[in-house]
């Protein structure tokens, strides 16, 4: 068979986490509200109403544009995009066309070696063709032989972002969405939850013979509500197009719908072009004039971005790539780690081990926000220092983390209050060691016959009798002496 490559571009609709909608005072996030209960004359487009722009929408759009290395226009316009679907009560959508808030830009995707045919890690740079503000439409669903319409989402603020056709595999497309979701949450401008429609994705897919440069007709995949589904849908569409090409058939520019229940693609309609939308300037809204002073105020506290921080953690703290990737997956977690390192003042890798093995488990099990934990960076640093100093052992330290989170008390106070300090008195430990050996004649015999790995079992038995407070190294030393 001919060797083909996929040409993939993604269109994402990002719901901004503003309190109110883009042009009215209705609540913006209404995905759990009963149908048609979060609407007003403005977002339903009734005659005589006038939209008023939500300032926060512009500010969040500027943050995203800056993060995507885009050119931010100081003057941009709103336009009417005309089309007639049941979920659009006005018969048009207020969007931006030729003079949008931002243009250009890119997002770099670090891809693992497993994603490459030559097993080499690489970076895929994905260009951004379009980035603009617009209002959301409503939604429809079929129930029996009826088509039901919910206008709650009308007017919800969106940023639509269209990539260049720079992606080559379904894995790269999935990685783009993972990195974009991370970035949106990092900036605090969107919850980016695909199941709640905070982040929606359409995929444009075509194929060509490897080595060619022309772009062939593409299909658009819609109605995909998870990253795994985007990956699966692209894989199936690429396979379908290869079969069509091999059979000598022409690829038609269709819009396809992903059926989540059957994991299949279905034809929806022929694909529109920009000319079909008959754009013209929105007469009811003034241009956005982004004064330089306003722009600088928006970007004054712009954070270090995830990939930049990931690279710095590797260089500054000597972390393995795996650790740096996990610790920069969320901004709160990244800040938590760095603040703990500063409070601890010791080996950054040791902090990483405690955070990834113990604290992350607690965060995931209890669904905690690192920024709001009683076990704050200073408390974690204190626990590690207590273990380093031999005041408590590692096992007690792990339990102490839970106690700090549960009570809100400091580690030092809990060690004193609950007598958690390590017992290092040799005579006290020796008495317990003798008890353990006297109670375990079979194990003693096995040890003396050559099964020296049992020393760990003896140490564990001593620790159990002393409720984890014994100096484990000293207990091992005494046991080895007695067993001789």
Protein Blocks (a to p, Z undefined) as FASTA:
>chain_A
ZZdddddddddddddfbfbdfkbcbdfblmlgcehklccfklnopghiacdddfklmmmm
mmmmmmnopacdfbdcddddddddfklmnopacddfklcfbegdiddddddfklpfklpa
cddddddfbdcddddddddddehjaccddfklgopacddddddffbfbfklmmmmmmmmm
mmmmmnopagkiaknopaccddddddddehiabdcdddddehiabfklmmmmmmmmmmmm
mmmmmnopacddddddddfklopacdfbdcddfklnopaddfkbccddddfklmmmmmmm
cccdfklmmmmmmmmnopafklmmmmmmpmklmmmmmmmmmmnopafklmmmmmmmmmmm
mmmmnopafklgfblfklmmmmmmmmmnomacfklmmmmmmmmmmnopafklmmmmnopa
ccfbfklmmmmmmmmmmmmmmlmmmmmnopamlmmmmmmmmmmmnnopacfklmmmmmmm
mmZZ
